[in-house]
Amino acid sequence: MSEQNQFYKLKSLNEAQRVIASNSKFRTVYFKFDVGRGLPKHSHNGYATIYVIKGEIGMSFSDGQSYELLTGDFLSFDARVEHDVLATLESEILVTISESLD
C-alpha cells in the first residue's frame, strides 16, 4: 500500500520549523533560522541531506569537516557523525533524514 502524497508551498510556511514529509523511509523538515541561530551538536542513526532554500549556513562535523552552504547548495552526509548547523544569514533550509539504520 502506498503512503499518502504530501504537498507544500514552501513560500507560504510561516513557522520556524515544520515537518513537511514523514513516512517509514525518511522525514523532511523545513527550518527558518535568524542570524546566529541553528541546531546544536547532534546526530541521527542514518543519513541526511540539507538544501539551502535561502540564506547561508555553516555546518561542522565532529570528524573535523566543515562546510559553508549558500542559497541553492545541497549536502548529503552521514548523520551518525555529530554535527551542528549555524545560520550566518537569515536562512531557510530543508533537512531530510533517512530511516534509522537499526
N, C-alpha and C positions, 0 to 999 in steps of 0.2 A: 504494500500500500504506500503510495507516495505521500509525502508530507505537504502541508499547506504552503503555497507560494506566499511570499511576503514582499510587499512593495511599499517604498517610502520615497517621498520627495524630500531629499536631504536639505534643500534650501528652506523648507518650512519647519524644520526642527528648531525648537526654542530652548530645549533642555540642555544642561551642561553634559549630561550622559544619558544614553538610551540604548538598550539592546534593540537592534533593528532586525536581527535574524537569529533564530536559535533552533537547532534540531539535533538529532543524535550524532551528527558528524562534525559540526562546528557552531560557533557563536560569533556574531559580528556586533561590535559595539561602536557607537558614534560618541565621540568626546569633543567638547569645546572647551579650550583652556585659555585663560587670560595669561599675559606675560608672567613668567616666573612660576606658573602652576604646572601640574602634571601628575604623574603617577610615581610613587616612591618605589624603591627597590622591591622586586617581587619576581616570582617565577610561576610557570604553569607546567603541568605534566603533558607537554605536547609541543606542537609547532604553532607559529603565528605569523601573521603579516600585519604591516602597518602601511596605510596610504594617507598621505597628507593632502587633504582637500584644499586647505588654505592655510597659509602661515609658514612657520618654521619651528622645528623641534629638534632637540638633541636627545640622542639615546646613548646610554652607556651600559656596557655589559661587564659582569664580574670577571670575565676572562681577558679584559683589557681592551676589547674592541669598542669603538665609539663612532657614531655617525651624526652628521648634521643633515637633516632631511628638510627639503624645501617644498613648496607647493608643487604637486604633481609627482613627487618622489614616492617610491614603493620599496619596502624592505621585507623580505621573508627571513625568518630566523628560528633557531631552536629555542623555544621559550622556556626550556628547562634550565637554561643559563640565566641566572639572576640578572635583571635589567631594570632600568628606570627610564622615564620619559619626562622631559622638561621643555616647556614652550618658551622660545626666545622671542617670539612674536605672538600676538593673539592667533590662535590656531584651531582648526577643525580637522579631526582625523577619524579614520575608520580602522579599527583593530579587529582582525579575525583570528580566532583561537580554535585550533583543531580539537577533536575529541581527545580525551585522555588516553595516554598510551598504555594504561594498565591492562 
